[in-house]
Amino acid sequence: MGKRVLCTSCINYRLVYKLDKDMEILLIVAGFFKGMSFPLASIAVYSSVTFGVFSNTKRFISQQRYGDSNHAPAFSDLLAASMVAGVVSVGIGSPVDLIKIRLQMQTQTFAKANINLKHRVIGFPAYRGPIHCVSSILRQEGLAGMYRGAGAMLLRDVPGYCLYFIPYAFLCEWITPEGAISPTPSSVWMAGGIAGAISWGTATPMDVVKSRLQADGVYLNKYKGVIDCISQSYHSEGLKVFVRGITVNAVRGFPMSAAMFLGYELSRKALRGEQAATNP
């Protein structure tokens, strides 16, 4: 009987240990997706508005300059449309990024932060979810708090979208076979992916600054602004801090942008087909 009890205890211990390890692995995996519910819910609106602003601005410029909204845009036209899209994207994207980063920052406990906790409780996260995060920021920092880091995001997105839409337009034209009426899906996919890798790779330095400014405020206010954040980051970690994550950004930018541009072009073709069918 004694041996039997001992074996049962060992089996139970192993089962409990295995369950604990499995739960630990699940928590680690779930940590990679922390704060993603709000961006996933808003990414469709964000992308639609950004691509729509770029397309409509480009058409408007062509109409004003050439008298034809479908006229092939010049480099300056693409530049202007990209800059407008970048400015508009900040208005929508800044609060989304802020909430995502605030929720992701809760992987660090208050005890480890080693700061004045004020009214927060040790061992509990600052925010219970996206809605609570928004209400807490509005209550504590006002509407301006929702746009913390918007200046850095503006410096990231305006040149970032110029290096997004312009390379795409030229690469798509270059890859598309001669005589083709419109770019093929493979041309769109390749051009969009390369443009995304270029854009996200070059945007990394300001993305680092933007992320630090938006994370600032979960526990304490460390930075006074964009210049102060750049200065403190440089003095404490050197120039290498501004290229931290550049490989991940570039690799991530390829498939994400390839899919977005492909969806954009296919949607345009579908809408044109419907318009042609209803207005012969």
Sine and cosine of phi, psi and omega as CSV:
sin_phi,cos_phi,sin_psi,cos_psi,sin_omega,cos_omega
0.00,0.00,-0.64,0.77,-0.03,-1.00
-0.88,0.47,-0.68,0.73,0.03,-1.00
-0.89,0.45,-0.60,0.80,-0.04,-1.00
-0.91,0.41,-0.69,0.73,0.02,-1.00
-0.90,0.44,-0.66,0.75,-0.01,-1.00
-0.88,0.47,-0.69,0.73,-0.01,-1.00
-0.91,0.41,-0.64,0.77,0.03,-1.00
-0.90,0.45,-0.66,0.76,0.02,-1.00
-0.90,0.44,-0.66,0.75,0.01,-1.00
-0.90,0.44,-0.68,0.74,0.01,-1.00
-0.89,0.45,-0.70,0.71,0.01,-1.00
-0.88,0.47,-0.66,0.75,0.01,-1.00
-0.89,0.46,-0.68,0.73,-0.01,-1.00
-0.91,0.41,-0.63,0.78,0.03,-1.00
-0.90,0.44,-0.70,0.71,0.01,-1.00
-0.90,0.43,-0.67,0.74,0.01,-1.00
-0.89,0.47,-0.68,0.73,0.01,-1.00
-0.90,0.43,-0.66,0.75,0.03,-1.00
-0.89,0.46,-0.66,0.75,0.03,-1.00
-0.89,0.46,-0.68,0.73,0.00,-1.00
-0.91,0.40,-0.66,0.75,0.01,-1.00
-0.89,0.45,-0.66,0.75,0.03,-1.00
-0.91,0.42,-0.62,0.79,0.02,-1.00
-0.90,0.44,-0.66,0.75,0.03,-1.00
-0.91,0.42,-0.69,0.73,0.02,-1.00
-0.88,0.48,-0.65,0.76,0.02,-1.00
-0.91,0.41,-0.61,0.79,0.02,-1.00
-0.91,0.42,-0.72,0.70,0.02,-1.00
-0.89,0.46,-0.69,0.72,0.01,-1.00
-0.89,0.46,-0.49,0.87,0.01,-1.00
-0.89,0.46,-0.48,0.88,0.03,-1.00
-0.94,0.35,-0.34,0.94,-0.04,-1.00
-0.94,-0.34,0.23,0.97,0.01,-1.00
-0.90,0.44,0.72,-0.69,0.04,-1.00
0.98,0.21,0.27,0.96,-0.08,-1.00
-1.00,-0.07,-0.22,0.98,-0.07,-1.00
-0.89,0.45,-0.70,0.72,-0.02,-1.00
-0.93,0.37,-0.74,0.68,0.06,-1.00
-0.87,0.49,-0.62,0.79,0.00,-1.00
-0.91,0.42,-0.59,0.81,0.00,-1.00
-0.95,0.31,-0.43,0.90,-0.10,-0.99
-0.94,-0.33,-0.12,0.99,-0.10,-0.99
-0.90,0.44,-0.57,0.82,-0.01,-1.00
-0.90,0.43,-0.71,0.71,0.01,-1.00
-0.91,0.41,-0.71,0.71,-0.03,-1.00
-0.87,0.50,-0.75,0.66,-0.02,-1.00
-0.92,0.38,-0.66,0.75,0.00,-1.00
-0.88,0.48,-0.69,0.72,-0.01,-1.00
-0.91,0.41,-0.71,0.70,-0.03,-1.00
-0.89,0.46,-0.76,0.64,0.01,-1.00
-0.92,0.40,-0.60,0.80,0.02,-1.00
-0.91,0.42,-0.67,0.75,0.02,-1.00
-0.90,0.44,-0.70,0.72,0.02,-1.00
-0.87,0.49,-0.76,0.65,-0.05,-1.00
-0.90,0.44,-0.73,0.69,-0.03,-1.00
-0.94,0.34,-0.57,0.82,0.05,-1.00
-0.92,0.40,-0.66,0.75,0.03,-1.00
-0.89,0.46,-0.68,0.73,0.02,-1.00
-0.91,0.41,-0.63,0.77,0.01,-1.00
-0.90,0.43,-0.69,0.72,0.02,-1.00
-0.89,0.45,-0.69,0.72,0.02,-1.00
-0.89,0.46,-0.63,0.78,0.02,-1.00
-0.91,0.43,-0.67,0.74,-0.03,-1.00
-0.95,0.30,-0.61,0.79,-0.08,-1.00
-1.00,0.08,-0.63,0.78,-0.14,-0.99
-0.89,-0.46,-0.11,0.99,-0.02,-1.00
0.97,0.24,0.19,0.98,0.00,-1.00
-0.58,-0.81,0.90,-0.44,-0.05,-1.00
-0.92,0.39,-0.34,0.94,0.00,-1.00
-0.99,-0.10,0.10,0.99,0.01,-1.00
-0.90,0.43,0.61,-0.80,0.01,-1.00
-0.87,0.49,0.82,-0.57,-0.06,-1.00
-0.96,0.28,0.55,-0.84,0.10,-1.00
-0.99,0.12,0.13,-0.99,0.00,-1.00
-0.85,0.52,-0.68,0.73,-0.01,-1.00
-0.90,0.44,-0.54,0.84,0.04,-1.00
-0.92,0.39,-0.71,0.71,0.04,-1.00
-0.90,0.45,-0.62,0.78,0.01,-1.00
-0.89,0.45,-0.74,0.68,-0.01,-1.00
-0.90,0.44,-0.70,0.71,0.00,-1.00
-0.90,0.44,-0.61,0.79,0.02,-1.00
-0.92,0.39,-0.64,0.76,0.00,-1.00
-0.92,0.40,-0.66,0.76,0.05,-1.00
-0.89,0.46,-0.69,0.72,0.03,-1.00
-0.88,0.48,-0.62,0.78,0.02,-1.00
-0.90,0.43,-0.66,0.75,0.01,-1.00
-0.91,0.41,-0.71,0.70,-0.01,-1.00
-0.90,0.43,-0.60,0.80,-0.03,-1.00
-0.88,0.47,-0.53,0.85,0.00,-1.00
-0.92,0.39,-0.64,0.77,0.00,-1.00
-0.87,0.50,-0.57,0.82,0.00,-1.00
-1.00,-0.05,-0.69,0.73,-0.15,-0.99
-0.98,0.21,-0.44,0.90,-0.05,-1.00
-0.87,0.49,-0.77,0.64,0.05,-1.00
-0.89,0.45,-0.59,0.80,0.00,-1.00
-0.89,0.45,-0.75,0.66,0.02,-1.00
-0.90,0.44,-0.62,0.79,0.00,-1.00
-0.87,0.48,-0.75,0.66,-0.02,-1.00
-0.90,0.43,-0.67,0.74,0.01,-1.00
-0.86,0.51,-0.73,0.68,-0.05,-1.00
-0.94,0.35,-0.64,0.77,0.03,-1.00
-0.87,0.49,-0.67,0.74,0.02,-1.00
-0.93,0.36,-0.61,0.79,0.01,-1.00
-0.93,0.36,-0.50,0.86,-0.02,-1.00
-0.93,0.36,-0.22,0.97,-0.03,-1.00
-0.97,0.25,0.03,1.00,0.13,-0.99
-0.93,0.37,-0.34,0.94,0.05,-1.00
-1.00,-0.06,0.78,-0.62,-0.03,-1.00
-0.99,0.16,0.35,-0.94,0.01,-1.00
-0.92,0.40,-0.55,0.84,-0.01,-1.00
-0.90,0.44,-0.63,0.77,0.01,-1.00
-0.95,0.32,-0.47,0.88,-0.01,-1.00
-0.91,0.40,-0.46,0.89,0.08,-1.00
0.83,0.55,0.79,0.61,-0.02,-1.00
-0.72,-0.70,0.07,-1.00,0.09,-1.00
-0.94,0.34,0.90,-0.44,-0.13,-0.99
-0.99,0.16,-0.23,0.97,0.00,-1.00
0.83,0.56,-0.90,-0.44,-0.07,-1.00
-0.98,-0.18,0.17,0.99,-0.04,-1.00
-1.00,-0.06,0.41,-0.91,-0.10,-0.99
-0.97,-0.25,0.70,-0.71,0.00,-1.00
-0.90,0.44,0.69,-0.73,0.05,-1.00
1.00,0.00,-0.14,0.99,0.00,-1.00
-0.90,-0.44,0.61,-0.79,0.01,-1.00
-0.93,0.37,0.39,-0.92,0.01,-1.00
-0.94,0.34,-0.54,0.84,-0.08,-1.00
-0.80,-0.60,0.65,-0.76,-0.01,-1.00
-1.00,0.04,-0.23,0.97,-0.01,-1.00
0.18,-0.98,-0.03,-1.00,-0.05,-1.00
-0.84,0.54,-0.70,0.71,-0.03,-1.00
-0.90,0.43,-0.70,0.71,0.02,-1.00
-0.91,0.41,-0.57,0.82,0.04,-1.00
-0.89,0.45,-0.72,0.69,0.01,-1.00
-0.88,0.47,-0.74,0.67,-0.04,-1.00
-0.90,0.43,-0.60,0.80,0.01,-1.00
-0.92,0.40,-0.68,0.73,0.00,-1.00
-0.91,0.42,-0.70,0.72,0.00,-1.00
-0.90,0.44,-0.62,0.78,-0.02,-1.00
-0.94,0.33,-0.65,0.76,-0.10,-1.00
-1.00,0.02,-0.55,0.84,-0.12,-0.99
-0.86,-0.51,-0.15,0.99,-0.03,-1.00
0.98,0.20,-0.09,-1.00,-0.02,-1.00
-0.89,0.46,-0.54,0.84,0.02,-1.00
-0.89,0.47,-0.47,0.88,0.02,-1.00
-0.91,0.42,-0.46,0.89,0.02,-1.00
-0.94,0.33,-0.30,0.95,-0.01,-1.00
-0.92,-0.39,0.46,0.89,0.11,-0.99
-0.89,0.45,0.77,-0.64,-0.02,-1.00
0.99,0.10,0.12,0.99,-0.03,-1.00
-0.91,0.42,-0.54,0.84,0.03,-1.00
-0.89,0.46,-0.70,0.71,0.04,-1.00
-0.92,0.39,-0.59,0.81,0.02,-1.00
-0.92,0.39,-0.57,0.82,0.06,-1.00
-0.90,0.43,-0.67,0.74,0.03,-1.00
-0.93,0.36,-0.37,0.93,0.06,-1.00
-1.00,0.09,-0.71,0.70,-0.18,-0.98
-0.99,0.14,-0.56,0.83,-0.01,-1.00
-0.90,0.44,-0.82,0.57,0.09,-1.00
-0.94,0.35,-0.49,0.87,-0.01,-1.00
-0.90,0.45,-0.67,0.74,0.02,-1.00
-0.96,0.26,-0.45,0.89,0.12,-0.99
-0.90,0.43,-0.62,0.79,0.04,-1.00
-1.00,0.06,0.19,0.98,0.03,-1.00
-0.95,-0.32,-0.84,0.55,-0.06,-1.00
-0.98,0.19,-0.61,0.79,-0.05,-1.00
-0.93,0.37,-0.76,0.64,0.07,-1.00
-0.86,0.50,-0.59,0.81,0.02,-1.00
-0.88,0.48,-0.73,0.68,-0.04,-1.00
-0.87,0.49,-0.71,0.71,-0.03,-1.00
-0.96,0.29,-0.64,0.77,0.02,-1.00
-0.92,0.39,-0.64,0.77,0.00,-1.00
-0.89,0.45,-0.66,0.75,0.03,-1.00
-0.92,0.38,-0.61,0.79,-0.04,-1.00
-0.95,0.32,-0.63,0.78,-0.05,-1.00
-0.98,0.20,-0.52,0.85,-0.05,-1.00
-0.89,0.46,0.76,-0.65,0.00,-1.00
-0.87,0.50,0.55,-0.84,0.02,-1.00
-0.89,0.45,0.63,-0.78,0.00,-1.00
1.00,0.03,-0.17,0.99,0.00,-1.00
-0.96,0.27,0.67,-0.74,-0.01,-1.00
-0.94,0.35,-0.62,0.78,0.00,-1.00
-0.62,-0.78,0.36,-0.93,0.00,-1.00
-0.90,0.44,0.59,-0.81,0.03,-1.00
-0.97,0.25,0.37,-0.93,0.04,-1.00
-0.83,0.56,-0.60,0.80,0.01,-1.00
-0.93,0.38,-0.60,0.80,0.05,-1.00
-0.91,0.41,-0.68,0.73,0.02,-1.00
-0.89,0.45,-0.71,0.71,-0.03,-1.00
-0.88,0.47,-0.72,0.69,-0.03,-1.00
-0.93,0.38,-0.73,0.68,-0.01,-1.00
-0.90,0.44,-0.66,0.75,0.02,-1.00
-0.90,0.43,-0.65,0.76,0.01,-1.00
-0.91,0.42,-0.70,0.71,0.01,-1.00
-0.90,0.43,-0.67,0.74,0.02,-1.00
-0.88,0.48,-0.64,0.77,0.02,-1.00
-0.91,0.42,-0.67,0.74,0.02,-1.00
-0.90,0.44,-0.66,0.75,0.03,-1.00
-0.90,0.44,-0.74,0.67,-0.07,-1.00
-0.89,0.45,-0.77,0.64,-0.05,-1.00
-0.94,0.35,-0.55,0.83,0.04,-1.00
-0.90,0.43,-0.71,0.70,-0.01,-1.00
-0.97,0.25,-0.35,0.94,-0.01,-1.00
-1.00,0.08,-0.11,0.99,-0.10,-1.00
-0.83,0.55,-0.73,0.69,-0.02,-1.00
-0.82,0.57,-0.74,0.68,0.00,-1.00
-0.97,0.25,-0.39,0.92,0.08,-1.00
-0.92,0.38,-0.61,0.79,0.07,-1.00
-0.88,0.47,-0.73,0.68,-0.01,-1.00
-0.89,0.45,-0.71,0.70,-0.01,-1.00
-0.87,0.50,-0.70,0.71,-0.02,-1.00
-0.90,0.44,-0.63,0.78,0.01,-1.00
-0.93,0.38,-0.64,0.77,0.03,-1.00
-0.92,0.39,-0.62,0.79,-0.01,-1.00
-0.96,0.28,-0.56,0.83,0.06,-1.00
-0.95,0.32,-0.47,0.88,0.03,-1.00
-0.91,0.42,0.84,-0.54,-0.04,-1.00
0.85,-0.53,-0.32,0.95,0.09,-1.00
-0.92,0.39,-0.69,0.73,-0.01,-1.00
-0.92,-0.40,-0.68,0.73,-0.02,-1.00
-0.38,-0.93,0.25,-0.97,0.05,-1.00
-0.98,-0.19,0.97,-0.24,-0.09,-1.00
-1.00,-0.09,-0.55,0.83,-0.10,-0.99
-0.94,-0.35,0.60,-0.80,0.01,-1.00
-1.00,0.01,-0.32,0.95,-0.01,-1.00
0.13,-0.99,-0.18,-0.98,-0.07,-1.00
-0.88,0.47,-0.76,0.65,-0.05,-1.00
-0.90,0.44,-0.66,0.75,0.00,-1.00
-0.91,0.42,-0.63,0.78,0.03,-1.00
-0.90,0.43,-0.70,0.72,0.04,-1.00
-0.88,0.48,-0.71,0.70,-0.03,-1.00
-0.89,0.45,-0.76,0.65,-0.01,-1.00
-0.90,0.43,-0.66,0.75,0.00,-1.00
-0.90,0.44,-0.66,0.75,0.00,-1.00
-0.92,0.40,-0.71,0.70,-0.05,-1.00
-0.93,0.36,-0.49,0.87,-0.04,-1.00
-1.00,-0.02,-0.49,0.87,-0.11,-0.99
-0.77,-0.64,-0.11,0.99,0.03,-1.00
0.99,0.14,-0.03,-1.00,-0.04,-1.00
-0.91,0.42,-0.45,0.89,-0.07,-1.00
-0.88,0.47,-0.39,0.92,-0.02,-1.00
-0.89,0.45,-0.48,0.88,-0.07,-1.00
-0.99,0.16,-0.15,0.99,0.08,-1.00
-0.91,-0.42,0.22,0.97,0.03,-1.00
-0.92,0.38,0.83,-0.56,0.01,-1.00
1.00,0.05,0.14,0.99,-0.05,-1.00
-0.90,0.44,-0.60,0.80,0.00,-1.00
-0.92,0.40,-0.71,0.71,0.02,-1.00
-0.89,0.46,-0.68,0.73,0.01,-1.00
-0.88,0.48,-0.71,0.71,-0.02,-1.00
-0.92,0.40,-0.69,0.72,0.01,-1.00
-0.91,0.42,-0.68,0.74,0.03,-1.00
-0.91,0.41,-0.59,0.80,-0.06,-1.00
-0.90,0.43,-0.47,0.88,-0.06,-1.00
-0.91,0.41,-0.88,0.47,-0.05,-1.00
-0.92,0.40,-0.58,0.81,-0.02,-1.00
-0.90,0.44,-0.74,0.67,-0.02,-1.00
-0.95,0.30,-0.59,0.81,0.05,-1.00
-0.85,0.52,-0.70,0.71,0.00,-1.00
-0.92,0.38,-0.63,0.78,-0.03,-1.00
-0.92,0.39,-0.71,0.70,0.01,-1.00
-0.92,0.39,-0.60,0.80,0.02,-1.00
-0.91,0.42,-0.69,0.72,0.06,-1.00
-0.89,0.46,-0.62,0.78,0.01,-1.00
-0.90,0.44,-0.74,0.67,-0.04,-1.00
-0.93,0.36,-0.64,0.77,0.02,-1.00
-0.92,0.40,-0.59,0.81,0.04,-1.00
-0.92,0.40,-0.65,0.76,0.03,-1.00
-0.89,0.46,-0.68,0.73,0.01,-1.00
-0.89,0.45,-0.65,0.76,-0.01,-1.00
-0.91,0.42,-0.67,0.74,0.01,-1.00
-0.92,0.39,-0.63,0.78,0.05,-1.00
-0.91,0.43,-0.61,0.79,0.03,-1.00
-0.91,0.42,-0.64,0.77,0.03,-1.00
-0.92,0.39,-0.66,0.75,0.01,-1.00
-0.90,0.43,-0.63,0.78,0.02,-1.00
-0.91,0.41,-0.57,0.82,-0.02,-1.00
-0.96,0.29,-0.60,0.80,-0.01,-1.00
-1.00,0.10,-0.41,0.91,0.01,-1.00
-0.81,-0.59,0.96,0.29,-0.05,-1.00
-0.93,0.36,0.00,0.00,0.00,0.00
